[in-house]
Amino acid sequence: MSDTRSRVEAQARLGVRERHHVLHEAEAAVEHLGGAGPAGGESWKST
């Protein structure tokens, strides 16, 4: 619960422009990596 609160507080400290920039950077990184990733917060599993 404290992790969620810390994350929300950190996001609240950011301005709208900064949050938009971070989202854009994350989307660009996902596209660069091929758009595939774990869903629902799952971690990668090595086989």
C-alpha positions, 0 to 999 in steps of 0.5 A: 500500500505504501508503494502505491501511495508513494507512486501517487505522491510522486506523480502528483509532484510532476506536472502534466507536461512531465507526466506526458513526457515520461509516458511518451518516453515509455511508449517509445521504449516499448516500440523500440523493444518490439512492442511485446512485454509482460502483461498485468505487471508480470515479470519476464520468465526465463525458460 
